[in-house]
Amino acid sequence: MTDMLAEICATKRLEVDRRKAHTPFADLEARARAATPPRGFRAALDAKAATGHALIAEVKKASPSKGLIREHFDPHAHALAYQSGGAACLSVLTDEPYFMGHDDYLVAARAAVSLPCLRKDFLVDPWQVTEARALGADCILIIAAALDDAQMADIEAEAIRWGMDALVEVHDADELERALKLRSRLIGVNNRDLRDFSISFERTYELVDRAPAGCTFVAESGLRDKADLDAMAARGVRCFLVGEALMRQDDVEAATRALIVG
Ligand SMILES: O=C(O)c1ccccc1NCC(=O)[C@H](O)[C@H](O)COP(=O)(O)O
């Protein structure tokens, strides 16, 4: 695990312990049961990918690599713009210390649209999956570099219990192999090196051919424009996760449409 990821996960562990101390699990479960049913995240991606680029559009205010990305930040409006622009799904960052995210942003974004939403956060405990469902999330993120096999399986089991999808994020062939021991067949390759934040599309190109048939394969991070997506599509990638390049635009809806249809 990189130093950066270890630091983020340690911070998250403390935050989760604090939250657990304040929220009885029975209450959290009751909220998760009362939430609107999960919208099929992987199914929405597969449906779009059948006819073109399938986009997970990310609601992202800031990041460790870039600092503040968007000053006038309105998750409700951005979610609507992404939906109108043709995104298949949304990703909403809820981590506060490193991404200036918030749980409320997920709630606001999901309420604005009919698209399935990923709670983009650093999961270190299955408790966070139930919390994600209580917030309305349809999908959670499992970062292979941050977890051992047993932790990944426990987090995935909780997602399955709630009828949610799990996006399993990998950086290399070893992590892909570990990811494929899980039941989820929704795999994301992060092009960002978490040691120096450099981007290499080679990560995606290396792994796309190793993903077994039947996998929904997502290229994540550093994608700037339609040419990037087209280049990846030529190598067999159909699904893309894009944040910063869209969040920096004045007209988010037009930028989303341009990314998908040119
Ligand atoms: O975005 C970062 O700087 C970052 C740093 C450390 C860990 C994770 C990070 N990003 C999380 C993501 O997965 C991206 O937000 C997502 O793939 C979108 O990337 P981009 O299109 O480059 O904003």
The ligand as an SDF file (V2000), in Angstrom:
LIG
                    3D

 23 23  0  0  0  0  0  0  0  0999 V2000
   -7.9430   12.1680   -7.5350 O   0  0  0  0  0  0  0  0  0  0  0  0
   -6.9610   12.0610   -6.7810 C   0  0  0  0  0  0  0  0  0  0  0  0
   -6.0760   12.9430   -6.6730 O   0  0  0  0  0  0  0  0  0  0  0  0
   -6.7930   10.8580   -5.9110 C   0  0  0  0  0  0  0  0  0  0  0  0
   -5.7390   10.8080   -5.0130 C   0  0  0  0  0  0  0  0  0  0  0  0
   -5.5970    9.7280   -4.1460 C   0  0  0  0  0  0  0  0  0  0  0  0
   -6.5040    8.6890   -4.1820 C   0  0  0  0  0  0  0  0  0  0  0  0
   -7.5630    8.7180   -5.0850 C   0  0  0  0  0  0  0  0  0  0  0  0
   -7.7190    9.7840   -5.9390 C   0  0  0  0  0  0  0  0  0  0  0  0
   -8.7880    9.8690   -6.8040 N   0  0  0  0  0  0  0  0  0  0  0  0
   -9.9350    9.0300   -6.7060 C   0  0  0  0  0  0  0  0  0  0  0  0
  -10.4520    8.6490   -8.0200 C   0  0  0  0  0  0  0  0  0  0  0  0
  -10.6230    7.4730   -8.2160 O   0  0  0  0  0  0  0  0  0  0  0  0
  -10.7870    9.7050   -9.0250 C   0  0  0  0  0  0  0  0  0  0  0  0
  -11.5020   10.7130   -8.3970 O   0  0  0  0  0  0  0  0  0  0  0  0
  -11.5930    9.1990  -10.2160 C   0  0  0  0  0  0  0  0  0  0  0  0
  -11.0040    8.0920  -10.8070 O   0  0  0  0  0  0  0  0  0  0  0  0
  -11.7300   10.3260  -11.2460 C   0  0  0  0  0  0  0  0  0  0  0  0
  -10.4540   10.7420  -11.6590 O   0  0  0  0  0  0  0  0  0  0  0  0
  -10.2690   12.0730  -12.5000 P   0  0  0  0  0  0  0  0  0  0  0  0
  -11.1240   11.9460  -13.7430 O   0  0  0  0  0  0  0  0  0  0  0  0
   -8.8110   12.1250  -12.8170 O   0  0  0  0  0  0  0  0  0  0  0  0
  -10.7260   13.2020  -11.6510 O   0  0  0  0  0  0  0  0  0  0  0  0
  1  2  2  0
  2  3  1  0
  2  4  1  0
  4  5  1  0
  4  9  2  0
  5  6  2  0
  6  7  1  0
  7  8  2  0
  8  9  1  0
  9 10  1  0
 10 11  1  0
 11 12  1  0
 12 13  2  0
 12 14  1  0
 14 15  1  0
 14 16  1  0
 16 17  1  0
 16 18  1  0
 18 19  1  0
 19 20  1  0
 20 21  2  0
 20 22  1  0
 20 23  1  0
M  END
$$$$
